[in-house]
Amino acid sequence: MPPPGLDQASPAFGVLLKGYRVRAELTQEQLSEGSGVSVRAISDMERGIAKNPQRRTVESLAATLRLTEDELAYLRKSSKPSRDVPDPVLPPAPAPVRTATLPTGGGLPPDLHDLTGRATDLDALREFAAGLAGSRRWSGGVAILSGPPGTGKTSLAVRAAYELAGHFPDGQLFLKLRGMSPDPAEPTDVLHLLLRSLGIDSAHVPAELDGQAALCRSLLAERAVLIVLDDAADEAQVRPLLVGGRRCLTLVSSRHVLMGLTGASRFSLGVLGQDDAVALLETIVGPARVAAERPATAALAELCGRLPLALRIAGNRLASRPMWPIGRMMEQLRDGSRRLTTLTAGDLTIRGVFDLSYRQLSPSAAVLFRRLSLVPTGDFSARAAMALLDADDEDEATGPLEELVDASLLQPTQDDGRYQFHDLLRTFATELLAREETEQAVRSAENRLVDWLVRTATAAAREFQPASVRSARPAGSPFRDHRDAERWLQLETSNWLVAAERAAADGAHRQVLDLSEAMHWYSEFDCTADTWYTLFDLARRSATAIGSKRDEALQRNFLAWVLSALMGRTSEAARMAEEAMAAAVEAGDLRERGWATLYLLSAEMGGGNLSPSVDAYDDALRFFQEAGYPLGHYVARCMRAVYWSRTGLVDEAAAEFSACVDFFDTAGYVHPTPVDDNNYAHTLLFSSANLKALGDLDGALAQSEQALELFRGRGAALGLARALQASGGYLRARGELDRARERLAEAQVVCARTGQRKAEIDALCELASLSDELHEPETAHGHRMRALALCETLADPAVVKRLRAELAQHLDQRRQA
């Protein structure tokens, strides 16, 4: 029987005429005006009342409809009385023909009962379908469901078709386009089956594509039908199949984005959220097993990349092995070399699903797909693709990248111009790289990538050099300014750091040392302690490998700064500074002797030791002066002033700070660099503490606010946290407690974000003390408990002991109260 809403008898000529008119977007009045045939006659023909119009009438109509010769011939033929069939009535549609060359059509396939994590997508599709009913559109709605292989596009389309059936009472049709197979369905075959599903006998189905499409449009013009086009290959396959009338909805599922289909609404499917991924596994293996091994289940979901198909395969394997602990499969998947093999259930494999998409790529896109697995992380830019392809310009890489995006083998990230791999697709690409490329080709591609990453990172870091080090911006820099460079460094941190490790392993030690020396200017702007410890320690080993004592001293000084300023490990910092001094003495490098002296003094002061002799600062001053290094000389004067201020020599410190402020205010001249402003702001901040000691609270607050503005403007995280904390303390002393709380709370957030644990503990202690003053004992207790917990992350026993004692004293006082 025909689907609901289709007549048992449909006049062939009238149906065809109406289809051609709808395709031409003409009303009956417009067709009448163009052809000279009356509106009444056109209406009678379309309704089947006038079944056999004269030849000249047909030709007049055809001229206005702009039919092709084949279409005109078919329209003429359909207007003639049939000798074989007394009345051109279309019989009920027979059962669909099942052949290897035709797609499967007709009703919907079974719904997947455990579809999980797609509620938001279904809600969006429901809203879209509901909107069609109230729209005044001339053509049907088209919704494209796209996403990487294995995300469950077909399952979502089927579920949506069942749930939206009420909006489309005239029927729901499902057509497989076999887009990923070597033999995709031809549009003529699909429309032939669609017409048969709509009740048209094979004998009445036009042979050519245009005739089929027109007939489909006629049949669907006023009916509410939902059509699912599953697994579409490309726009050329889909475009002729968009034949739904204004009350119809066509759901297209495809791994390709199908950007060439204009006017369609798009729904992109990604991986499941963590909770939904675990829930899907639970529906397959059972709640009891998941409850017994919930951490292992969560880890298993992550190792499956939260990809629905991978989760189903893993779940089915576990379901078929009820005695296996979930942790066993989790351990199997941890082995990246076996992961795709493990994700096999019967004849269903993740590798096979991915391979269908890969085999349809162009040669250049296939090469890029394989080589992108060489990028240390799954996140990269077109410039990285250029290096892997050895391309001369970005356009050569953009084309293959966009092809991979269109095929859903890559996804664009939220950062413009960047792309990312799904973890399992990256594993698949790694396998392909080993299997399909020579060892030399892989090595060359990786060398180009590493070289590009290290060179670009070095150029970016040099955007932060002080004016005293460079007279102009680096020639040929790929960056507009330091902000542009900073954004690149942050986005590519994991990539350039791994590239530096690879360069060191390959013996490119000078390249690593140049990178590290450039990066130390930038390190105060991104205070991620682990990053800088890793880089500077790597460079220290490179210095040792080439036997350069000067470079060893330099890198040990950088490490002493990280250990003291960022990690709060003052005892280790002091030892590292001493080793830097020994290397500098052996190298005869006065500049590094000066820095080693200052870092040793800073570590001792950070550990609470205020007893070092002022002669040590004089030594640092002498080293820098003899080396002809004004920047170091004034840093040493500033640090000596800090020492004087903390030991009560506030008047002497004030004079010294004044000289240092004047120097750093003019050090950048007309165009100060970020480091120039950073040095100036730090000097203001140190001076502000001395002004407070002198009783000038207003002056102290003014200088801290000036420093805060500079740090915030340049994005210097370390200085920003210190300035916020200082400003909060001054505001508190002035009685502005609410503003003080805001500043201290922001300081704590900045410290937490950048991993400055010691500074975060200080900020929490300040907040606790302020809460005491505001008579908020519970809040104060909470701050102190968090600070106490953070003490466990510090590796310096002396500092930890002191902080614990202070916190314990306050907690005891609270208990006694």
N, C-alpha and C positions, 0 to 999 in steps of 0.2 A: 504494500500500500504506500501511496505517497505520504510524505511527512504531513503533519497537521497543518491545515491552512492552504494546501495546494489542491486545486480542483482536479477531479478525475479526468475531465476533458478540457484541454487548453488549446484554442485555435492557434495553429502554428504560425500563420502569417501575422495575425494580430500580435502574438507574443513577440515575434521578431521585430515587427515595426515599432512596437513600444520600446523594445530594448535599444534599438538604434536611436530613437528619439531621446531617451533618457541619457544615452551616452553622449549625444550632441548637446545635452543640457538645454533642450528646447521644450517650451510648453506646446500644447496642441494649437493654441492661437498663433504662436510664432511659426510653427511648421506650416500652418494654413496660409499665413501671409507670404511665406517664402515660396511655397509650392503652387499656390492657386487652388488647392483642394480645400473644400469647406471644413470647418471645425466639426460639423455634424458627421461628415463622411469619415474623417480621421477617427472620431470617437467610435463610430460603428465598426470600422475595420479593427481597431484595437480590442473591442469587446467581442469580436467574432461574429457580429451581425452581418457585416459585409465581408464574405469570405474570399471572393475571387474578383478583385478589382481589375479594371482594364490595364493593359500594358502601359499606356501613356500616363495613367495615374501613378503607377508604380514608379515610372521613370522620373516624373515630376517630384515625387516624394524623395527619391534617391538623390536627386541633384541637390536639394536643400539639406539633406542629411549628410552629404559629402561621402557617399559610400564608395568603396573601392569596386573595381570591376567584379572581383569575386563575390563581394557582398551583394552587389546588384544582381548578379546571376542567381545567387541563392534566394534573394527576396522574390525575384521573378518566379523561380521554381516553386516556392512555397505559396505563391498566389494562384497557381494553376490547380484545377481539380485533379485529385489523384484517381487513377484508374484502378489501382490495387486496393485502395482504402476508400470506401464510399464517403466517409466523412473524416476530415483530418483531425481526429480525436486522439490525444495521446493516452495510451493505456497505462495502467499502473506500472511503476518501476519494478523490474525483476530484481532478484538478489544480485548484489555486486559481483562482478567477475573477479575471481581471485587469480591473478597472474603475477609473475615475477616482475613484470615491467610496469605494473600499475600500483599506485599507492593504495593503502587500505582506507576505505571511506565508510561513511554511514554513522552509526551511533558512537557515543563516547566510550573509551576504554574504561575498565574498572578504576574507581577512585582509590587512591592510596590512603588507607585508613589512619596511618600514623604520620601523616604530613605534619612536620613540626617547625616552628619558628618562622612561619610565613603569615602570621596574622596581620601584620602591618601592610604587607603587599596585597593580601586579599581585601583588606579594607579599602585600599586605594583603587583596586579594580572595581569593587562594588560602587564606590563613589563615582568612578568614571562611567560605569554602565548606567547608573541612575541618571547621570547628567545627560546621557544621550536621549532619554525619553522626552526631556523638556527642551531640547535644542531644535533650532530651525535650520538644520543642515540638509544639503541635497544628497550627500553621500553618507555611507555608513561609517561608524567609528572603527578605528584601527588601533590596537594596542600591541606593542612589541615587547616581549619578555626576552631580555638578553642577559648573558652572563657567562662566566667561565664554564668549561665542561664539568659536569658533576654537581652543579648547584641546584638541580631539581626544577628546571624550567618546564619540562613536560608535565611533571607532577603538579606543579602550581597551575598550569593552564587547564588541566583536567579538573582539578578541584574547583577552580574558578568557574568553569563551564557548568558543573553541577550546581554550584551555589547561585549562579546567575540565571539559571534556567527559567525562573519565574519572569524575568524581564523579556524572555524570548520564547513565547509560547508556540511559535510556528516551527520550532525544531532546533536541534543542536547537531552540528556535523563536525566530524574529526577527520582530517586528511593528513597523512604522513607524506612529507616532501622529501625525506631521505637526503637532506642536504649534506650530511657528513659521509655518505656512502660514495663509492667510486662511480655510481650510476644514479645521480639525483633524478627525481621525478620531473618529467617534462610538463610545462604548464598545460599543454593540450591534453595530456593524460589525466592531469588533476581535474581540469574543467569537465572532461568527459565523465569522470566518475562523479563529480559534483552534480552534473545534470541528471545522471542516472539516479543518484540519491534523492534528487528533487522530483523524480517521477517521470523523467523523459526517457523514452525507449531509445536504444542505440540507433535505430534507423532514422530517428529525427534529430540526432545530435550532429551539428555542423562539423565538417572535417577540419576547417581552419580555425585558428585561435580567435580572430576577431568575431566570427559568427558565434562561437561558443560563449565568449564573454558577453556579447550582447544578449544572447538568450538567457544567460544566468542573471544578468541585470534585470531583465524583464520579469523573470520569475520571482526575484527577490525585491523588486521595487517597493512594494507596499507591505512586505511581510517582515516579521520580527524573528530573525534567525541568527543564532550564534555559530560562527564558523571558527574552528581551531585549525590553523596551519602549523603543523608541528615540524620542527627541525628544518628550518628554511636555510637554503644555501647562500642566497644573495638577493639583491634587489631585483635583478632581472628575472629570477624565478618567481618572486612574490608579486611584483607589480601587476601582471595580467590576472592574478587571482583575487584582486581586491574588487570584487563584484557585488558586495553587499549593498542593499538599499539603505535609505536613511534611517531605518529602524533596526538595522543589523549591526552586529559587532563582530569584527574579525580579530581573533587573538593569534598572534604570530610568535612562535618560540624559535629562537635562533642563538647560536653561539656568537654570531656576528651582530654588530650594532645596527646594521642596515640604515646608515645615516642618509642614504639616497632616497629613502621613502619619506617624502615631505607630508606634513599634516598628521602624522601618526603620533600617538602618545607613547612615551617610553617608560618602561619599568625595568630597572637594572637589579639583578639578583646578585648578592654576594654570599659570603660564608655565613654560617649561623653564629649567634652570640654564644658565649661560654655556657650559660645556663641552658639555652635551647639545645646545644650540641650534646650536653650531658643528658638532657631529657630524651633526646632521640635514642641515645644508646640505652637508656633505661627502658624505653618501650620495647626494644628488641631483646635485650638480655634479661630483663626482669628487675623490678625494684630491689629485691633482696640482695642480689649480687652487687648492684651499684651501691647500696647502702653499706655493704660490708667493705667496699673498696672505693669510697668516693674520691679520695685524692688520686688514686691510680686511674679512675675513670676520667677525671678532669684532665690529667696528663695525657691520657689516650686521645681524648677529644682534640687537644692541642696538636698532638703528633699527626692526627688526621687532617690538620689544618682547618678543622671545623667545617670541612666540605661534606655536604649531605651524602653524596655517593660513597665517599671514603668511610664515613661513619657507618653507613649501612653495611658495607662490606665487612668492616671490623666487627660490627655487632652480629652479623650473620655467622661469621666464623666462631665467635664466642658462643652464640646460641647453639651451634652444632657441636660444641665441645663443652658441655655443662660442667665438667670437672676442672676445666682450666681456670685458674685465677685471672682476673682482668689484668693484674700486674704482669702476667707472663706475656700477653700480647703487647702491653706497653713497652716492655723491655725489647721485644723483637722490633718494634717500630723505631726504637731509639737508634738502631743501626741504620744510618742513612743509606748505606749501600744495598740494604735488603728491604727498605721500606716499601717500595712499589711492588716488589714480589710478594711481600706479606699481605698487601692489600689486594687479595685475590679471593674470590668466592665462586667456585664452580667455573663457568665460562665468563664471568664478569671480572674484569680487571681495570684498575685505575690506569695502568699503563696503556691498555688498548683504547680506552676512552680518550686519553690525551693524544694518542698517536693519530686518531682520525682527524683532529684539527691540525696537527703538525704537518701531515702529508699534503694538505691543501695550500701550504704557504708557498710563496715565490722563493726562488733560490736565495736571494739576499735576505729576506725575512727569516728563512730557516737558519741561515748562518748566524744572524744576529741573535735569534732565540737561543741557539746553543751556547754562544759565547757570553751572553748576559749572565750565565751561571757563574762566570768568573768574577763578577762584581762581588766584593766581600759581603755586602748586605743585599737584601732584595729590593733596594730603593736606589734609583739612579736617574741621571739626566741624559739628554740627547748627546751631550759632550762625551759622556762615557761610551755611548754607542759609537760615536765617531772614532774613538780610540780603538775599540774592538774591531771595527770594520776597516780601519786604516783609511778613513774617508777624509777628503780634503776640505769639505765644508759640511755644515750642519744639515743642509737639505738632503744630502746623501744618506744620512742616518734617520732623518725624520720620516721619510717614506716607509722604510721597513718597520720603524717603531709604530707608526699609525696603523700599518697593516696588522701588527700583532695586537694592538688595542682593538681594532675592528673585529678580530677573531677571538676576542676575550681571553687571549693568552697573556696579556698584560693589562693592568688597570692604571689609569692616570691617578696621581695622588692629589691631595688638596693643595699641594704646592705647585704652582704653575710650572709647566715644562718638565715635570718629573713623573716617573713611572715606577710601578712595583710589581713584583712577582708574587704569586701564591707559593707557599713553601713547597707543596707537592709538585707544582709545575717546575719550580727551580730544580728539584731533585730529578725530575724527568729530563730537563735540559742538560743537567750534569751527565746523566747516562748517555744522552745523544752525543755530547761533546766527545766523550771518551771513545764512542763507537764509530763516529762518522768523520772525525778530523784527525789529522796526523799530529803526532807529538810536537813536531816543530811548529805547526800552525797554531796549536794551542799555546805553546810557549811564547811565540811572537806576539799573539794577541794579549796575553797576560802581561808581558813586558811593556807593551804600549800603554795598557791601562794603568799599571803601577807608575810608570814614568809620568803620565799625564796627571794622576792624582797627587803625586808628591810635588811636582813642579807647580801645579796650580795652588796647592795648599801653601807652599812657600811664598808664592806671589801674593796670596791673600793675606798672610800674616805680615808681610812687609808693608801693607797699607797702614799698619799701626806703629811704625817706627817713629821715634821722636824727630823733631826738626833738626836737632843737632847731629843726627846720624845721617840724614839724607837732605839734600838741598832741594829736591823736587820729587814728585810722585814717581815710582818706578816706571821706566820706559816700557811700553808694550804691555802694561798691566791689563788683564782681561776684566778688571773690575772698575766700575764708575767711581766708587769711593769706598771708605772703610765700612759703611753700612752694607753695601753690596757684598763686600768681601766677607763680612761677619755672617751674613745670611748663608753664603756658600759654605763657610767653615762649619756652621752649626748643622746644616743639612747633610754634609758629607763627613762628619766627624768619624763615624765608624769606618767609612771607606778609606779615608786618607790615613787613619791610624794603622789599619791593617796593611795598607800599601807600604807604609814606612817599615813595618815589621818584615814584609816580604823583601823590600829593598835591602834591608840590613842582612837578611838571610842570603841574599844574592851577592853580598859584598860591596854594595853601593854605599859605603860608609860615609863618604863625603856628602852625598846627597841627603842622607839622614841627619848629619850634623848641621848642614845648612838649614834644613827644615826646622830643627829644634831651636837653633839660634834665632831664627825669625819668629818662631812661635812664642818665645818668652815675652815678647812685647804684647802679644795678644792674650796671654794666659790670665791676666788680671780681669779681662772682660768676660771670660767664660770660666768661672771658677770651679770647674768639674775636676776635683782633685785626682780622681783615678786616671782620667785622661792624661793629665800633665805628668803624673808620676810615671805612667807607662811610657810616654814619649821621652821624657828626660832620662829615664833609666836605660831605655833602648839606645839613646844617643851616647850615654856614658859608656855602654859596652862597645859601641862603634869607635869611640875615641880610644878605648883600650886596644881594640883590634888593630888600629893603625898606628898605635904607639904615640899618640899626640897628648902630651901632658897639659898643654894649654887647653885643648878641647875637653879633656877630662876635668880640669879645674872648673871650666865654664859650666859643664853639665852637673857637676856635683853642687855648685852654687845654686843652680836652678832647683835641684832636688831639695836642698836645704830650705829654700823658700817655700816649696810646696809642703814639705813636712811641718814647717812651723806655722806658716800663715793660713794654709788651707786645711791641714789635717790635725793641727794641735798636738803633734807628736814632737814636742820640743827637745826631748833628750836625744832622739834620733837625728833631729835637725842639727843639733850642736855637733854630734859626731860627724855628720856629713860635711858640715862647714869646716871642721878641722881637717878632714881628708882633702877637701877642696884647697885649703891653704897649703897643704903639703905638696899637692900637684902644681899649684901656682908658683910656689917657691922653686920647685925643680924646673919649671918652664921659664922662670924669670919673668913672669907676667905680673906687673904691678897692679894693673886694673883688677885682675881676678883676686889678687891678695887683698885689695881694698874691699871687694864684695864679700869675700870669705870672712873678713873681720866683722863686717856689718851683720851678716847672717848669723854668725856665732853670737854676737851681742844680742841680736833680736831674739834668738832662741832662748838665751839665758833670761832675758827680761820676760818673755812669754811664759817661762816656767816659774816665774815669781822671784827670780834672783835680781835684786837691785844693787848688788855689791860690786859689779865690775868697775875697774878703775877708768876714770875719764881718759887716761892715757891711751886706752885701746881705741877710742874714737879719734884721738889725735893721730894714731898710727894709720887709721883708714884715710883720714884727710891727707896725710902725707903721701900715701900710696897713690891716691887719685891725682893729687897735685903734680907729683913727679911723672905720672903717666900722661899728663895734659888732658885730663878728662873732667871738664867742668860739671857735667851732669852728676857723676858719681860724687864729686867734691861737695856739691850742695845737698845731695841726699844724705851724705855723712854728717854735714852740719845740722841738718834737720833732725836726724836721729840723735845727735848729741844734745840738741835742745830738748827732745823728748825725755832723754835721760835726766837732764838737769831739772826739768819740770817735775818729774816723778820723785826726785830726791829733794825737792823743796827749793831749788835755785830758780825760782819763777822769774825774777827780774832778769837774770842772765839769759834765761830761756826766751823771754819776750824779745830781747834785742836780736837774738839769733834767728828766731822765727820771722821777725820782720825782714831781715836780710834775705832769708830763703823765699818768703812770699814774693818779694820784689823780683828775685831771679826767675822763679818759675812762672810768674805773671808775664814775663817778657821772653821766656825761653822759646816759645813758638812763634814769636814775631807776628807777622800779619796773618799767617795761616797756621795756627797751632794744630798739631795732629792729635788724635785721641789720647796718645800717651802723654803729650805735653799737658793737656787739660787734666788728665788723671793725676800726674805728679803735682800740679798746682792745687788740685782739690784735696789731695792727701795732706799737703803742707798746711792748707787752711784748716783742715780737720784737726791736725795735731796742735796747731796754734790755738784753736778754739778751746781745747781742754786747758791750755795754760791760762787763757783769759778767764775761764771760770775759776781757776785756782787763785787768780789775782782779784777775784770779786766782781769782774765785769761780766755778769751773766748775759746782759743784752748783747754785748760784743761777741760773746761765745756763741749765742744762738744765731746771730747774723752770719758769722763765718761758717757755722755748720750748715746753715740754709744755703749759702752760696756754694759750698762744697756739694751739698745734696743735689742742687740743680745741675752742676757740672757732671756728676756721676750719672745722674738719670739721663741727661742729654746724650752722653757718650755710651750709655749701656754698660758701665763698669760695675759688675755685680759685687765684687769684693768691697770696693769703696762705697757702693750704695748701701750695703748692709751696715757698714760701720757708721756712715753718716746718719742713717735713720736711727740707729741706736743712740748716737751722741745727741742728736736733736731731741729725741724722746726724753733723754735724761735732763737736758736743759729746760724743756717745757715743763717737766715734772717739778723741777726746782723753782720754776716761776709760778707754780700752782695751776697750770693749764693741764689738768689731769686727763681730760678726754682726748685732747690732741696728742698728749704724750702716749696714751694707750694706742692710738692709731699708728703712730710712728713705730713704736716698739713691736706691735703686732705685724706690721709690714716687714720690719727687719727680720723677725723670726721666719716669716714665709720665704723671704729671699734666701736666707741662710739654708733653710730646709731644701729649697729647690736646687741650690748650687752645691749642696753637700758640705757646707761649712759647719761642721758639728760643734766645734768649740764655740764659735760665735753664736750658734743657735742656742746653746746652753746658757750663754751670757744673757741673750735676749729673753729667754724664758725666766731666768732669775730676776731680771729687771721687771718683767711683767708681774711676777709673783710679788715682788716688793711693792709695786704700785697697787696691786690688788689688796695687799695688807692695808695700805694707806686709805683705800676706798672702802674698807671694812667689808671685803668680800673674801672671807676665809676659804670657802669651798673653791673659788676660782684660783686663789693663790696656791692652794694645795694641789690642784690639778696641774698648774704650771710647774711646780717643783717636782712632782712625780714624773712628768715628762722629761724634765731636765735630768733627773736621776737615772731614768732609763737610757737616755742618750749617752750617759757616762760610759756605758758598756761598749760604745762604739769607738771610744778613744783608746789609743794604744800607749799613751804616756802615763805610766803609773803615778808619777808625782802629781801631775795635774788632776788625774782621776781621784787620787786620795784627798787632795785639797778640796775639790768640788764636792765630793761626797761628804766630807766633814761639814762643810758649810750648809749643804742641803739637809743633812741629818739634824743639825742643830735647830734649823727652822721647824722641821717636822716634829722634833721633840717638844719644842715650845708650843706647837699647836696642840699636841696630845695633852700636855699639862694644862693648857687653857681650857 
